[in-house]
Amino acid sequence: MNVAEVVGRTLAGLGAGTAFGVVGSGNFAVTNALRAGGVRFVAARHEGGAASMADAYARVSGKVSVLSLHQGCGLTNAMTGIAEAAKSRTPMLVLAADSAGASVLSNFRVDQDGLAAAVGAVPERVHSAESAVADTVRAFRTARQQRRTVVLNLPLDVQAQPATAQPAPPSVPDPAPVRPDAGSVAELAALLAAAERPVFIAGRGARGSREPLRALASRCGALLATSAVAHGLFHGDEFALGISGGFSSPVAAELITGADLVVGWGCALNMWTTRHGSLLSPHAKLAQVDVEQAALGAHRSIDLGVVGDVACTASDVLAVAQEREGYRTKDVAARIAAGRWNDVEHDDLSRGGRIDPRTLSKLLDELLPAERIVSIDSGNFMGYPSAYLSVPDEQGFCFTQAFQSIGLGLGTAIGAALARPDRLPVLGTGDGGLHMALSELDTAVRLGLPLVVIVYNDAAYGAEIHHFGDADMTTVRFPDSDFAAIGRGFGCAGVTVRSAEDLFAVREWLARPRTAPLVIDAKIADDGGSWWLAEAFRH
């Protein structure tokens, strides 16, 4: 046994989730050791795609995922996906081979510790045969308990060192919930008692805390909203407003702006969730609940910050909260019921062989099975699948947008699909983002995923088209691509949609056994710049 085998088997013993990567000579042994220990390995076609797969898998499954990479170029190819995961606090462990200590002139030598730190990941290293287990456990503990993306560097010379058989690694429990102090609970309860129109906005830190938050909101008369990453958390609740921020419906935006108290639960209340603060009344009081002190008031001044786990804090406040009608009137319930995006009338722009993206999204929401998991790439189009495609819960939405890079969507959708094979995976992507990630269609086909790829195809980088107005657009317009044909070339089913009538082919695909992806090449009409992006560009 050598150190590479010890590291792989240790991670398997610690309960690592699925591993993703591209195998080269530097990570060949450690990847096979993972597999020998019972960890599933998914071979991607590009390290960048593998990174997004691992990121999404961890977000949806709740397990620490593994990303296995060759030294040097393997790591640099994956850096954008690693940056996204690090910024999102995804519990992910990157196994990165590294040049041997004496190989100072190696073509593969880069400062791998520095690369990791530069994007917000935690650099770690296996130092010797004697410390291999301890080094690996330390990296895994950081990923799981601190919810961090950790890059564990494995120098080739250390990997090859002989190692004796190792005992089973110690278990690494999930982090213990942080209980808020009694004084903070009383202060938050007092704010809720004084509020006439409270609104809760739940973020990433509130995922999994649906019932305690619903119970507290019902007691104190609060409306419920989420940040984009927690979309679906309150699905089905009559007082749920959906996403707060750029994707808010007009009714949701009006009701949030009308709040006299906004409580962010595991939510940063950043510019995206608050439309640069315009959704927050200047007269409203703001409170935040988070497990990290540094998160409280980081983006805007708050009246109260509570350090505590969301579920624990909601339960403790519920025990002392006063019962009030608050914002939960019959009139408000009726406005919410009639004011969701899918119920908002729009002037259908479908004409000339191009379909309005709102019409497309509304029809697909009706057509696709409700038990779905929707992943979103970045771009001008992204508000449409985010706002119009409903999801059954927060596990039904995977939103890798902390770094705002286009091209991560396809990898995201594959990782999410593997974490929840019981649901239909759906990807909303633009033509630019899909072009960046096309090689992973082969991965989706090889895995037999029934992935629905919706391409909002405007043959351009739409955000720039609408941001720069009358400028020369030569650099951001492209010849139209036939993504249906490209998809068929990889082994997918492929359909082109220019009008609502063309969606019959999607209905036929859904009716058959689904053993390969479906690529929907939707030629979309010019939307004049999506509403959420126009809001972002005004600031």
Secondary structure as GFF3:
##gff-version 3
##sequence-region A 1 539
A	DSSP	alpha_helix	3	14	.	.	.	ID=ss1
A	DSSP	beta_strand	19	21	.	.	.	ID=ss2
A	DSSP	alpha_helix	28	36	.	.	.	ID=ss3
A	DSSP	beta_strand	41	43	.	.	.	ID=ss4
A	DSSP	alpha_helix	47	61	.	.	.	ID=ss5
A	DSSP	beta_strand	65	69	.	.	.	ID=ss6
A	DSSP	alpha_helix	73	77	.	.	.	ID=ss7
A	DSSP	alpha_helix	79	87	.	.	.	ID=ss8
A	DSSP	beta_strand	92	98	.	.	.	ID=ss9
A	DSSP	alpha_helix	112	118	.	.	.	ID=ss10
A	DSSP	beta_strand	122	125	.	.	.	ID=ss11
A	DSSP	alpha_helix	132	145	.	.	.	ID=ss12
A	DSSP	beta_strand	149	155	.	.	.	ID=ss13
A	DSSP	alpha_helix	156	159	.	.	.	ID=ss14
A	DSSP	alpha_helix	182	194	.	.	.	ID=ss15
A	DSSP	beta_strand	198	202	.	.	.	ID=ss16
A	DSSP	three_ten_helix	204	206	.	.	.	ID=ss17
A	DSSP	alpha_helix	210	220	.	.	.	ID=ss18
A	DSSP	beta_strand	223	226	.	.	.	ID=ss19
A	DSSP	three_ten_helix	228	230	.	.	.	ID=ss20
A	DSSP	beta_strand	240	243	.	.	.	ID=ss21
A	DSSP	alpha_helix	250	257	.	.	.	ID=ss22
A	DSSP	beta_strand	261	265	.	.	.	ID=ss23
A	DSSP	alpha_helix	271	274	.	.	.	ID=ss24
A	DSSP	beta_strand	285	290	.	.	.	ID=ss25
A	DSSP	three_ten_helix	293	295	.	.	.	ID=ss26
A	DSSP	beta_strand	304	307	.	.	.	ID=ss27
A	DSSP	alpha_helix	310	318	.	.	.	ID=ss28
A	DSSP	alpha_helix	330	338	.	.	.	ID=ss29
A	DSSP	three_ten_helix	341	343	.	.	.	ID=ss30
A	DSSP	alpha_helix	357	367	.	.	.	ID=ss31
A	DSSP	beta_strand	372	376	.	.	.	ID=ss32
A	DSSP	alpha_helix	383	388	.	.	.	ID=ss33
A	DSSP	three_ten_helix	394	396	.	.	.	ID=ss34
A	DSSP	beta_strand	397	399	.	.	.	ID=ss35
A	DSSP	alpha_helix	409	419	.	.	.	ID=ss36
A	DSSP	beta_strand	424	430	.	.	.	ID=ss37
A	DSSP	alpha_helix	431	437	.	.	.	ID=ss38
A	DSSP	alpha_helix	440	446	.	.	.	ID=ss39
A	DSSP	beta_strand	452	457	.	.	.	ID=ss40
A	DSSP	alpha_helix	462	467	.	.	.	ID=ss41
A	DSSP	three_ten_helix	474	476	.	.	.	ID=ss42
A	DSSP	alpha_helix	483	490	.	.	.	ID=ss43
A	DSSP	beta_strand	493	497	.	.	.	ID=ss44
A	DSSP	three_ten_helix	500	503	.	.	.	ID=ss45
A	DSSP	alpha_helix	504	511	.	.	.	ID=ss46
A	DSSP	beta_strand	518	523	.	.	.	ID=ss47
A	DSSP	alpha_helix	531	537	.	.	.	ID=ss48
###
